[in-house]
Amino acid sequence: MSKQTSIEWFAQKDTELTIQFLEGKLNQIQLAIEKMQCLQQAKQMHKEEIIEAFIGHDSDTKENIDVAEQYYQETYGGNNE
């Protein structure tokens, strides 16, 4: 079984939340809050995916992680996420 990407995870959570809303288990405010929290988590997961892809699985030394973090910030802006 392959690892679920941040995009796939977010799409699944979004669908689950929409179903909960349609079933009356969440109101509009709860839905908006839950979706925002999921989006923030997906952004963090995506950042970690980018960094992992940049440094590879065998090279997670502190220096390589710092370089990967810098690459992410320069490429995607980071926005403190």
Buried (B, 14 or more C-beta within 10 A) or exposed (E): EEEEEBEEBBEEBBEEBEEBBEEEEBEEEEBEEBBEEBBEBBBEBBBEBBBEEBBEEEEEEEEBBEBBBEBBEEEEEEEEB
